[in-house]
Amino acid sequence: MPQEPEQPEWLYQDSTWLDLLRELFQQYDGQAERAMRLFHRLIDELENGSKSTVITSLENARQLAFCFTQFHYKCWCLYRHSLSLPEPEANALLERITETMRAAQEGRPG
């Protein structure tokens, strides 16, 4: 499956959604219908309801999808490893990770 292109238009291209959903829809009967109902409800909520409900729904989807990423798996492995470290070493590791995250948010090298 292709990775997210650098162009900002990738979100609006049919091929992005097709690459993401094709296998799911082909392998599991009824998933396309479920997705259509979900997408319809989200659009309806945007048009006639509360934008915050749609944002909450998408945030929930993002959190759930994260559990299936390689990054999540590596974080879980790092966390499990940290449990066997003495507490001062585990705290130092957490502080290094926190500093790296802060640096990335500020756009500077970690």
Secondary structure, DSSP 4 states (H G I P E B T S, - for coil): -PPPPSSGGGGG-HHHHHHHHHHHHHHSTTHHHHHHHHHHHHHHHHHHS-HHHHHHHHHHHHHHHHTTSHHHHHHHHHHHHHHTS-HHHHHHHHHHHHHHHHHHHHTS--
